Amino acid sequence: MEQHCGLITGNKEPVPLKSISVTLSINDFVASVSATLNYENEEKVPLEAIFVFPMDEDSAVYSFEASVDGKKIVAELQEKMQARSKYEDALSQGHQASLLEEDDYSRDVFSCTVGNLQPGAKVAVTLRYVQELPLETDGALRYVLPAILNPRYQLSEQSANSCLNIKTPIVPLENLPYTLNMVATITSQHGIERVQSNCSLSPMQYLADDKTSAQVSLAEGHKFDRDVELLIYYNEVHSPSVAVEMGMQDMKPDSLMGAPSAMVSFYPDIPEVEASKACGEFVFLMDRSGSMELPMNNQMHSQLRIEAAKETLLLLLKSLPMGCYFNIYGFGSSYEKFFLESVKYSQETMEEAMKRVQDLEADLGGTEILRPLCDIYKAPSILGHPLQLFVFTDGEVADTFRVIKEVQLNSKKHRCFSFGIGEGASTSLIKSIARVSGGKAEFITDKDRMQTKALGSLKFALNASVDDISLSWKLPPGLSATMLSPEHTVIFRGQRLIIYAQLTGTLPQVESSGEVCLKYTLQDRNLENRVTFSLQPKANNSFTIHRLAAKSLIQRKDLGSHETSEGEKEDVVNISIQSGVLSSFTAFIAINKEVNQPVQGPLAHRAIFWPRMLQDLAVCGFDYNYDEPSPGSFSDFADEVLDESEEMFPLPKYGVGFYDRLSPNKRKLESVGMVKTSDSYTKKANFQNNKKGFGENFAIQLISLQNANGSWELDEDLSKILDTSLEDIKAANPAKDRDPSMWATVLAVLWLHANGKDLKCEWELLERKAVAWLHDNAGSFIPMLVQAANSLLKVSVTPAVFGF
């Protein structure tokens, strides 16, 4: 069967996909989704329609069915090669067939193929999945219906078989020939406070007086031009709970799907405790591929990704503790590193890194992340300084399993904090490298700030670690719990912990309860969280908990055909078929034998449009020249984009991956009417940012002046940002006989509180360093300095920010 990438064919035939309808049901923090794709063949020949689409990697797809002229055909889940063979056999016999499979090289890309679609025929295929919803730092639960599917960088010859690597012209989003509608019903015993979205929604309707149920839908006329994101806020989300679900009656009572399953959710109340001493090796791996020249989002004057990256690295550098070790890598088709090996954090090394950060450009071509990762891992560990790796990328890698496997092999020596930049970033890559290493994954989309999310993760990395994590159960005699989730080696403050277990034995016939206890230690303090729950399992026709547990097991073992051992592959296939949850080794196959029209010659292929990230860049500002093709490069892909898309669309707009393929030394971005720096910190209005450095962003300029030990120098640079002459500043110093850096540091901290309060989370760590330095060097002088600084700057900041 020929693989296609679901975007567009080059000769303008009618596209058979007419509409997508999504029904979303969210119960507390679990989403159940039903998506129906409606096809119609308006041509005079039978078709094979191929639709390739993204889906969150945590989605447990458990059902696939086709409806032909009112008749429902439920698909069977089979071993993938067997399903593909049956699909081909069905077509050769003149039957109509549908195939749903996960891409061989990434868990977040799926393809749906409808074969022998007869002229005039209408077919509706429906897939269903369940998914845990991640918890954001502000307490929101986040659901995303992905709309952006970007081309991904090819790491190996094997991944060339991925459907994402087929050469295909790109379609402007406004030309998508199908419609999308979505209705979401939300229920929670905690009460629904509000629902926010990056897309226009109909007004939320409460379905119950106590606001425990509500419904929203996409506004009419929605263009599927971006990921559809819902942020759901409950009145209370941090209550631990245990849900017990009945098993399937026709399965063995001690099997995965036959035994009752429990889903435990904990919100450990971990106090914020900084590590007792500064330790750690911090390595920052930053994407510098061509797509980093794109804006962070589709809003006017959005900051460019590379500029946000530079600000983020500046804030990270200033927030590191004295005595730790650090290094910075940039990667694209090749990679660069600031230092040959990680260096000790000092004033000298910080200044050297700062100079190089200011000169960073998105000039390294494609997205080849594996080689710099290997270089980082082969370096010897620094005694007493565990490795903390921060990875920033737009996630365009075709063979994600190779990268995940490399991170997993080195998981005992480091934690990985990963950041997916922009829509279309691979959830499979970003989530998996964090999960297998005990780190944390973040996605930066819409109006999210890279700076905020990166500094939040650095706070996690700097907090004292939780040790000796264990889970114990108190159950009636004859009943035991078998863990289905992997052992948790790390828990972060504010993190939700979800654990799956299978209950085996005899459930009590009368109402009874069990107890589960999470224990851990924090700096020699023994802490625990307990929750009591009912042992009367609830019936659920979708077997949601069982399937989420099966997905968790599959994710641990399934690393694609080239990275999974034969034994693990056999386990994955057994778990997948027993649970009905799709994996990379299985596929759903539905055959309609009532259609019996022998195919004369090959079927006409129709690959369906799917949006890629489009930006309002003046593409004509680019010089379309390319380097010579190299292994794994996309120069030929870009050539085809130009040849075919320019003919179809007079002023084409191109997807993210296109910019990665342009020759870095010949990429020219002329006037695009875009401000390169955010105005969030800017004290004065509408300055144009400089090409290099940090422009007219006053807070960033102020932060760039901070010393590695947390202090500021009293000089002309500081006086310009404070908008006060150096002479006046010196004259107002109430401690003229003391170190002038004390006065300068108090002024800088007060200025940040007065002018950058909304983004305190981004400079909170570097402020802590400043306050600690003041306590060591100014002591009892601090209240007097604060009072004088408030008067000079005409602000009112309480001395409490300095611990007084």
C-alpha positions in Angstrom: 0.0 0.0 0.0 1.4 3.3 -1.0 1.9 5.8 1.9 0.9 9.4 1.4 1.1 12.5 3.6 -2.4 13.9 4.1 -2.1 17.4 2.7 -3.0 17.9 -1.0 -2.6 16.3 -4.4 -0.9 18.4 -7.1 -3.5 18.3 -9.9 -6.5 19.9 -8.2 -8.9 16.9 -8.1 -11.9 17.2 -5.8 -11.0 16.2 -2.3 -13.3 13.5 -0.8 -13.2 14.6 2.8 -16.2 16.9 3.4 -16.4 17.5 7.1 -15.0 16.6 10.5 -17.3 16.4 13.5 -15.9 16.1 17.1 -17.9 15.2 20.2 -15.9 15.8 23.4 -16.9 14.7 26.8 -14.6 15.8 29.7 -15.2 14.2 33.1 -12.9 15.7 35.8 -9.5 15.3 34.2 -10.3 12.6 31.5 -11.4 13.4 28.0 -13.5 11.0 25.9 -13.5 12.0 22.2 -15.5 10.8 19.2 -14.3 12.1 15.8 -16.2 11.4 12.6 -14.7 12.0 9.1 -17.3 12.3 6.4 -16.2 11.3 2.9 -18.0 11.6 -0.5 -16.6 10.6 -3.9 -17.8 13.2 -6.4 -15.6 11.8 -9.1 -16.4 9.2 -11.8 -13.8 6.7 -10.7 -13.3 4.7 -7.5 -10.8 6.3 -5.1 -8.5 5.6 -2.3 -8.6 8.5 0.2 -5.7 8.9 2.6 -6.0 11.3 5.6 -2.9 11.8 7.8 -3.5 13.8 11.0 -1.9 14.6 14.3 -3.2 13.5 17.7 -1.8 13.9 21.2 0.6 11.1 22.0 -1.4 10.3 25.2 -4.5 9.5 23.2 -5.7 5.9 23.7 -7.5 5.1 20.4 -9.8 2.2 21.1 -12.6 2.2 18.5 -12.8 2.6 14.7 -15.9 2.1 12.6 -17.2 2.9 9.2 -20.8 3.7 8.2 -21.7 3.1 4.6 -25.2 4.0 3.4 -26.5 3.6 7.0 -24.8 0.3 7.7 -22.2 0.3 10.5 -19.1 -1.8 10.1 -17.0 -2.1 13.3 -13.3 -2.5 12.7 -11.1 -5.2 14.2 -7.8 -4.4 15.8 -5.1 -6.7 14.4 -1.3 -6.9 14.1 -0.3 -4.2 11.6 1.2 -6.2 8.8 -1.8 -8.6 8.9 -4.2 -5.7 8.8 -2.4 -4.1 5.8 -2.5 -7.5 4.0 -6.2 -7.9 4.6 -6.8 -4.3 3.4 -5.0 -5.1 0.1 -6.8 -8.4 -0.3 -10.1 -6.7 0.3 -9.4 -4.1 -2.4 -8.2 -6.8 -4.9 -11.5 -8.6 -4.4 -13.5 -5.4 -5.1 -14.6 -4.7 -1.5 -14.5 -1.4 0.3 -12.1 -1.2 3.2 -10.9 1.3 5.8 -7.6 1.2 7.7 -6.5 3.2 10.7 -2.9 3.1 11.9 -0.4 4.9 14.0 2.8 6.1 12.2 5.7 3.7 12.4 8.0 6.5 13.7 6.0 8.7 16.0 3.1 8.1 18.4 1.4 11.4 17.6 0.7 10.9 13.9 -2.1 8.7 12.5 -3.4 7.8 9.1 -6.9 6.9 8.0 -7.3 5.2 4.5 -10.6 4.6 2.8 -10.1 2.3 -0.2 -12.4 1.6 -3.2 -14.7 4.5 -2.5 -17.1 4.1 -5.3 -18.4 7.1 -7.4 -21.2 8.9 -5.6 -20.6 6.8 -2.4 -20.7 8.4 1.1 -18.7 7.0 4.0 -18.4 8.2 7.5 -15.6 6.8 9.6 -15.5 7.3 13.4 -12.6 6.9 15.7 -12.9 7.1 19.5 -10.2 7.8 22.1 -9.7 8.7 25.7 -6.9 10.9 27.2 -5.7 12.2 30.5 -5.7 16.0 30.5 -2.5 17.7 31.7 -2.7 20.2 34.6 -1.3 23.7 33.9 0.5 25.7 36.5 -2.5 28.0 37.0 -4.8 25.0 37.8 -6.4 24.7 34.4 -6.9 21.4 32.6 -5.8 21.6 29.0 -7.4 19.8 26.0 -6.0 20.3 22.5 -7.5 19.2 19.2 -4.4 19.4 17.0 -4.8 21.2 13.7 -1.2 21.7 12.6 0.9 18.9 11.1 4.4 20.1 10.1 7.0 18.2 8.0 9.6 16.7 10.3 13.3 16.3 9.9 14.5 12.9 8.8 17.0 11.3 11.1 17.5 8.0 9.3 16.9 6.2 6.0 14.3 4.1 7.8 12.2 7.1 8.8 11.9 8.0 5.1 9.0 5.5 5.0 7.0 7.8 7.4 4.0 9.3 5.7 5.2 12.7 6.9 8.1 12.6 4.5 6.2 12.4 1.2 6.9 15.4 -1.0 3.7 17.4 -1.2 2.7 21.0 -2.0 1.3 23.0 0.9 -2.2 24.5 1.0 -3.0 27.9 2.5 -5.3 27.4 5.5 -8.1 29.5 4.0 -8.4 27.0 1.1 -9.1 23.9 3.3 -12.1 22.2 1.6 -13.7 20.6 4.7 -15.4 22.0 7.8 -14.9 21.3 11.5 -17.5 21.4 14.3 -16.9 20.5 17.9 -19.3 20.2 20.9 -17.8 19.8 24.4 -19.7 18.6 27.5 -17.8 19.1 30.8 -18.8 17.5 34.1 -17.0 17.7 37.5 -18.2 17.3 41.1 -15.9 20.2 41.9 -18.0 22.7 39.9 -17.0 24.4 36.7 -15.7 28.0 37.0 -15.0 28.9 33.4 -13.8 27.6 30.0 -11.3 29.6 27.9 -10.1 28.9 24.4 -7.8 30.3 21.7 -10.8 29.9 19.3 -14.2 31.6 19.3 -16.7 29.6 21.3 -20.4 29.8 21.8 -21.4 31.1 25.2 -21.0 28.4 27.9 -24.3 26.9 29.0 -24.6 25.3 32.5 -26.6 22.1 32.4 -27.0 21.9 36.2 -27.9 24.5 38.8 -24.8 23.6 40.9 -22.6 24.3 37.9 -21.2 20.7 37.9 -22.1 20.3 34.2 -21.7 22.6 31.2 -21.5 22.7 27.4 -19.6 24.8 24.9 -19.1 24.5 21.2 -16.9 26.0 18.5 -18.5 29.1 17.0 -20.0 28.7 13.5 -17.6 29.4 10.6 -14.6 28.1 12.5 -11.5 27.8 10.2 -9.4 24.9 11.2 -6.3 27.1 11.0 -4.9 26.5 14.5 -4.9 23.9 17.3 -8.2 24.1 19.1 -7.3 24.6 22.8 -9.6 24.5 25.7 -8.6 25.5 29.2 -11.0 24.2 31.8 -11.1 25.8 35.3 -12.8 23.9 38.2 -13.5 25.5 41.5 -11.3 22.9 43.1 -8.8 20.6 41.3 -6.4 19.5 44.0 -8.5 16.9 45.7 -7.0 13.4 45.7 -9.3 10.7 44.4 -9.6 7.0 43.5 -12.0 5.6 40.9 -12.5 1.9 40.6 -13.9 0.5 37.3 -15.6 -2.8 36.6 -13.8 -5.2 34.3 -15.2 -6.8 31.1 -17.6 -9.7 32.1 -16.5 -11.9 29.1 -12.8 -11.6 30.0 -10.8 -13.8 32.5 -11.3 -12.2 35.9 -7.5 -11.9 36.5 -6.7 -10.5 33.1 -5.9 -6.9 32.2 -9.4 -6.1 30.9 -11.3 -8.6 33.1 -10.1 -7.5 36.6 -11.3 -4.2 38.1 -8.9 -1.3 37.5 -8.2 1.6 39.8 -7.1 5.1 38.8 -5.5 7.0 41.7 -4.8 10.8 41.4 -2.7 12.5 44.0 -1.8 16.2 44.4 1.1 15.9 46.9 1.4 19.0 49.1 5.1 19.3 48.8 6.5 22.4 50.5 8.8 24.7 48.5 12.2 24.0 49.8 15.4 25.1 48.0 18.3 22.7 47.9 20.6 23.2 50.8 23.6 23.9 48.6 24.1 25.0 45.0 24.7 22.0 42.9 23.8 20.7 39.5 25.0 20.7 35.9 22.6 22.7 33.7 22.7 22.1 30.0 20.5 24.2 27.7 19.8 22.6 24.3 18.2 25.3 22.0 16.7 24.8 18.6 18.3 27.1 16.0 16.7 25.6 12.9 15.3 28.0 10.3 11.8 27.7 11.7 12.9 29.6 14.9 12.7 32.7 12.7 8.9 32.4 12.8 6.7 34.3 15.3 5.7 32.6 18.5 2.0 32.8 17.5 -0.3 34.3 14.9 -0.9 37.6 16.8 0.3 40.8 15.2 3.7 41.9 16.5 4.3 38.5 18.0 7.8 38.0 19.2 10.0 35.8 17.0 10.9 32.4 18.4 14.6 33.1 18.3 14.3 36.4 20.1 12.2 34.7 22.8 14.9 32.0 23.0 17.6 34.6 23.6 15.6 36.3 26.4 14.9 32.9 27.9 18.6 32.0 27.9 19.4 35.3 29.5 16.9 34.8 32.3 18.1 31.2 32.8 21.8 32.3 33.0 21.0 35.1 35.5 19.0 32.7 37.7 21.6 29.9 38.1 23.2 29.6 41.5 26.9 30.3 42.1 29.0 27.1 42.1 26.9 25.1 39.7 28.1 24.0 36.2 26.5 24.9 32.8 26.7 24.8 29.0 24.6 26.0 26.1 24.1 24.0 22.8 22.5 25.2 19.6 21.3 22.7 17.1 19.9 22.5 13.6 21.4 20.4 10.7 24.6 20.7 12.8 25.2 21.8 16.4 27.4 24.2 18.3 28.3 24.5 22.0 29.5 27.5 23.9 32.1 25.6 25.9 34.0 22.4 25.1 32.6 21.0 28.3 30.4 22.3 31.1 32.1 25.1 33.0 31.7 26.3 36.6 29.2 29.2 36.9 31.1 32.4 37.7 31.1 36.1 36.6 33.6 35.4 33.9 31.9 32.3 32.4 28.4 34.0 32.6 29.7 37.1 30.8 31.2 35.0 28.0 27.9 33.1 27.6 25.9 36.3 27.6 27.9 37.7 24.7 27.3 34.6 22.6 23.6 34.6 23.5 23.2 38.1 22.1 24.6 36.9 18.7 22.4 33.8 18.4 20.6 33.4 15.0 18.2 30.8 13.6 20.9 29.8 11.1 21.6 26.1 11.6 19.2 24.6 9.0 17.1 21.5 9.9 16.2 19.9 13.2 18.8 17.2 13.9 18.6 16.8 17.7 20.1 13.3 18.1 23.8 14.2 17.6 24.0 17.0 20.2 22.1 14.7 22.7 24.7 12.0 22.2 27.5 14.6 22.7 26.0 15.7 26.0 25.5 12.2 27.2 29.1 11.0 26.4 30.6 13.8 28.6 31.7 12.5 32.0 29.4 13.2 35.0 30.5 15.9 37.4 30.7 14.5 40.9 28.0 16.1 43.1 26.4 17.9 40.2 23.5 15.8 38.7 22.8 16.7 35.1 19.6 18.7 34.4 18.9 19.0 30.6 16.6 21.7 29.2 15.5 21.0 25.6 13.8 23.7 23.5 12.5 22.7 20.0 9.6 23.0 17.6 9.7 19.2 17.5 10.0 18.6 13.8 11.8 15.2 13.9 10.5 12.2 11.9 12.1 9.4 13.8 11.1 10.4 17.3 11.6 6.9 18.7 15.4 7.0 18.1 15.6 10.2 20.2 13.4 8.8 22.9 15.4 5.7 23.2 18.7 7.7 23.5 17.2 9.7 26.4 15.8 6.6 28.0 19.2 4.9 27.9 20.7 7.8 29.8 17.8 8.4 32.2 19.6 7.3 35.3 22.2 10.1 34.9 19.9 13.1 34.2 16.5 14.7 34.1 15.1 16.2 31.0 12.9 19.3 30.9 11.4 19.6 27.4 9.6 22.5 25.7 7.6 22.3 22.5 7.6 25.6 20.7 4.6 26.6 18.6 1.8 24.7 17.1 2.7 21.4 15.4 5.4 20.5 17.9 5.6 16.7 18.3 3.8 15.7 21.5 5.4 12.3 21.1 8.9 13.8 21.3 8.3 16.5 23.9 6.3 14.4 26.4 8.2 11.2 26.0 11.8 12.5 26.6 10.5 14.2 29.8 8.6 11.1 30.9 11.4 8.5 30.4 13.9 10.7 32.3 11.7 11.9 35.2 11.5 15.5 33.9 8.6 17.7 32.9 7.2 18.7 29.6 5.8 22.1 28.6 4.1 23.3 25.4 4.4 26.9 24.3 1.5 27.9 22.1 -0.9 30.8 21.4 0.1 33.6 23.9 2.2 31.5 26.2 5.7 32.8 26.9 8.7 30.6 26.6 10.4 32.7 29.3 7.7 32.0 31.9 7.6 28.2 31.3 11.4 27.8 31.2 11.9 29.6 34.5 9.1 27.7 36.1 10.9 24.4 35.2 14.2 25.8 36.5 12.4 26.4 39.8 11.5 22.7 39.8 15.0 21.7 39.0 16.5 23.9 41.8 14.0 22.7 44.5 15.1 20.0 46.9 14.4 16.6 45.5 11.8 14.2 46.9 13.2 10.8 47.7 12.0 7.3 48.8 8.7 7.5 46.9 6.5 4.5 47.7 2.8 3.5 47.4 1.0 1.2 49.9 -2.5 -0.2 49.9 -4.8 -1.2 52.7 -7.4 -3.6 51.3 -9.7 -6.3 52.7 -8.4 -9.8 53.0 -8.3 -11.7 49.7 -7.9 -8.6 47.6 -4.6 -7.1 46.4 -3.4 -4.3 44.1 -0.9 -4.9 41.2 0.7 -1.7 39.9 0.3 -1.0 36.1 2.0 2.3 36.2 5.8 2.6 36.3 7.6 3.5 39.5 7.7 7.3 40.1 11.3 8.4 40.9 10.5 12.1 41.1 7.6 14.3 42.1 7.4 18.1 41.5 5.7 20.6 43.7 2.2 21.3 42.2 2.3 18.2 40.1 -0.6 15.8 39.7 0.4 12.2 40.1 -1.8 9.6 38.3 -1.3 5.9 39.1 -3.1 2.9 37.6 -3.5 -0.5 39.4 -5.3 -3.7 38.8 -7.3 -5.2 41.7 -7.1 -8.9 41.9 -8.8 -11.3 44.2 -12.4 -11.2 45.5 -14.2 -7.9 45.9 -16.4 -7.7 49.1 -20.1 -8.2 48.4 -21.0 -5.5 50.9 -20.2 -1.8 50.9 -16.5 -1.5 52.0 -13.6 0.8 51.5 -9.8 0.7 50.8 -7.0 3.1 51.5 -4.0 4.0 49.4 -1.0 6.0 50.9 1.7 7.9 49.0 4.9 8.2 51.1 8.1 10.2 50.4 10.9 12.1 52.2 12.0 15.7 51.7 15.3 16.7 53.3 14.9 14.0 56.0 11.2 14.8 56.6 8.8 11.9 56.2 5.7 13.1 54.4 2.6 11.2 53.2 -0.8 11.6 51.5 -3.7 9.2 52.1 -7.0 8.8 50.4 -9.9 6.4 51.3 -12.1 5.1 48.5 -15.1 2.8 47.9 -14.5 -0.7 46.7 -17.7 -0.9 44.8 -16.6 -0.6 41.1 -18.6 1.4 38.7 -19.6 0.1 35.2 -18.3 2.1 32.2 -19.2 0.9 28.7 -16.1 2.6 27.3 -13.8 1.0 30.0 -12.0 4.3 30.2 -9.7 3.5 33.1 -8.7 0.1 31.7 -7.8 1.6 28.4 -5.8 4.5 29.9 -3.9 1.9 32.0 -3.3 -0.1 28.8 -2.0 3.0 27.0 0.4 3.6 29.9 1.7 0.1 29.6 2.1 0.5 25.8 3.9 3.8 26.1 6.5 2.2 28.3 7.3 -0.7 25.9 6.5 0.6 22.4 9.4 2.5 20.7 8.5 1.6 17.1 9.7 -1.3 15.0 13.4 -0.3 14.9 13.9 0.5 18.6 11.7 -2.2 20.3 13.0 -5.7 21.2 11.1 -8.7 19.9 10.0 -9.6 23.4 8.7 -6.1 24.1 7.0 -6.0 20.6 5.2 -9.2 21.4 4.0 -7.7 24.8 2.8 -4.6 23.0 0.8 -6.5 20.5 -0.8 -8.6 23.2 -1.7 -5.6 25.4 -3.0 -3.7 22.4 -5.3 -6.4 21.0 -6.5 -7.5 24.5 -7.4 -3.9 25.4 -8.4 -2.7 22.0 -5.9 0.3 22.2 -4.0 1.1 19.1 -0.2 0.8 19.0 2.6 1.2 16.4 2.4 -2.6 15.9 -1.4 -2.9 15.4 -4.0 -1.3 13.1 -7.8 -1.2 12.8 -9.3 -2.8 9.7 -12.9 -2.6 8.5 -14.1 -4.3 5.4 -17.5 -3.8 3.7 -18.1 -7.0 1.7 -21.4 -5.7 0.3 -19.4 -3.5 -2.0 -18.2 -5.9 -4.7 -16.8 -3.8 -7.5 -13.6 -5.2 -8.9 -11.1 -2.5 -9.5 -10.0 -2.0 -13.1 -6.4 -0.8 -12.8 -4.9 1.1 -9.8 -7.2 3.2 -7.6 -6.9 7.0 -8.0 -5.2 8.3 -4.8 -6.6 11.4 -3.1 -4.4 12.6 -0.2 -6.4 15.0 2.0 -5.5 18.6 2.8 -4.2 19.1 6.3 -3.0 22.4 7.6 0.6 23.3 8.4 1.8 26.3 10.4 1.3 29.4 8.3 2.6 32.8 9.2 2.1 36.2 7.8 5.7 36.5 6.7 6.4 38.3 3.4 7.7 35.2 1.7 8.9 37.3 -1.2 11.5 38.6 1.3 13.3 35.3 1.1 16.0 34.5 -1.4 15.0 31.0 -2.7 18.4 29.4 -3.0 19.4 26.1 -1.5 22.4 24.2 -0.3 23.3 21.1 -2.1 21.2 18.2 -0.8 22.6 16.3 2.1 21.6 13.1 3.8 18.3 13.7 5.7 17.9 17.3 4.2 14.7 18.6 2.7 16.2 20.7 -0.1 14.3 18.6 -2.7 11.1 19.0 -0.6 11.5 22.8 -0.7 12.1 22.7 -4.5 8.9 20.9 -5.0 7.0 23.4 -2.8 8.2 26.2 -5.0 7.6 24.4 -8.3 4.0 23.2 -7.5 2.6 25.6 -4.9 3.5 28.8 -6.8 1.6 27.5 -9.7 -1.5 26.7 -7.6 -1.4 29.7 -5.3 0.0 33.0 -6.5 1.3 34.3 -3.2 2.0 31.1 -1.2 2.5 30.8 2.5 4.6 27.9 3.7 4.7 25.6 6.7 7.3 25.7 9.5 9.4 22.9 8.0 9.9 24.9 4.8 12.1 27.5 6.6 14.3 24.8 8.0 15.2 23.7 4.5 16.4 27.1 3.2 20.1 27.6 2.9 21.0 29.3 6.3 23.7 31.5 4.7 21.2 32.7 2.0 18.1 33.1 4.1 17.1 36.7 4.0 14.2 38.1 6.0 13.5 41.6 4.8 10.9 44.0 6.2 8.1 41.9 7.5 6.3 44.5 9.7 7.0 42.6 12.9 8.5 43.7 16.2 11.1 41.2 17.3 10.7 41.8 21.1 7.7 41.5 23.3 6.4 44.7 24.9 5.6 43.0 28.2 8.6 44.5 30.0 8.9 47.7 27.9 8.7 50.8 29.9 8.4 53.2 27.0 6.2 52.6 24.0 7.0 51.1 20.6 10.8 50.9 20.3 12.1 48.9 17.3 14.4 46.1 18.6 18.0 45.9 17.5 19.1 43.0 15.3 21.6 41.9 18.0 21.3 42.0 21.8 18.2 42.7 23.7 16.9 46.0 22.1 14.8 48.5 24.0 13.3 46.0 26.4 14.2 47.8 29.6 13.7 45.0 32.1 15.8 42.6 30.0 18.5 45.3 29.7 18.4 45.7 33.5 18.6 41.9 34.0 21.5 41.7 31.6 23.5 44.0 33.9 23.2 41.8 36.9 26.3 40.1 38.2 26.6 36.3 38.6 26.5 36.7 42.4 23.1 38.6 42.2 24.4 42.2 42.6 24.3 45.2 40.3 27.1 47.8 39.7 26.3 51.5 40.2 27.2 52.9 36.7 25.9 54.8 33.7 24.1 51.8 32.2 22.0 51.4 35.3 21.2 55.1 35.5 19.9 55.1 31.9 17.4 52.3 32.6 16.3 54.1 35.9 15.9 57.3 33.8 17.9 59.2 36.5 21.3 60.8 36.3 24.2 59.0 37.9 25.0 62.1 40.0 21.4 62.2 41.4 21.5 58.5 42.2 24.8 58.8 44.0 23.6 61.8 45.9 20.5 59.9 47.2 22.6 57.0 48.5 22.0 56.9 52.3 25.1 54.6 52.7 27.8 56.5 50.8 30.6 55.0 52.9 29.5 51.4 52.0 29.8 49.3 48.8 27.8 51.2 46.1 26.6 47.9 44.8 24.3 47.6 47.8 22.5 50.8 46.7 22.5 49.7 43.0 21.1 46.3 43.8 18.2 47.7 46.0 17.3 50.1 43.2 17.3 47.4 40.6 15.1 45.1 42.6 12.6 47.9 43.4 12.5 48.9 39.7 11.6 45.3 38.7 8.8 45.2 41.3 7.5 48.5 40.1 7.7 47.9 36.3 7.7 44.1 35.8 5.3 42.9 38.4 3.1 40.9 35.9 6.1 38.8 34.9 7.6 38.3 38.3 7.7 34.5 37.8 10.4 35.1 35.2 12.7 37.1 37.4 11.9 35.7 40.8 14.9 33.4 40.9 17.4 36.1 40.0 15.7 38.4 42.5 16.3 35.7 45.2 20.0 35.8 44.4 20.0 39.6 44.7 18.2 39.5 48.1 20.6 36.8 49.4 23.6 38.9 48.3 22.1 41.9 50.1 21.6 39.9 53.3 25.2 38.9 53.2 26.6 42.3 52.4 24.1 45.0 53.5 22.3 43.4 56.5 20.7 45.9 58.7 21.2 48.7 56.1 18.5 47.2 53.9 15.4 49.0 55.4 17.2 52.4 55.1 18.3 51.7 51.5 14.7 50.6 50.6 13.2 53.7 52.0 15.6 56.0 50.1 15.2 54.0 46.9 11.4 54.3 47.0 11.7 58.1 47.4 14.2 58.4 44.5 12.2 56.2 42.1 8.9 57.5 43.3 7.5 54.0 43.9 6.1 52.2 46.9 7.7 48.8 47.4 7.5 47.2 50.8 10.7 46.1 52.6 9.0 42.7 53.0 10.3 41.8 49.5 13.8 41.8 51.1 12.7 39.7 54.1 12.1 42.6 56.5 
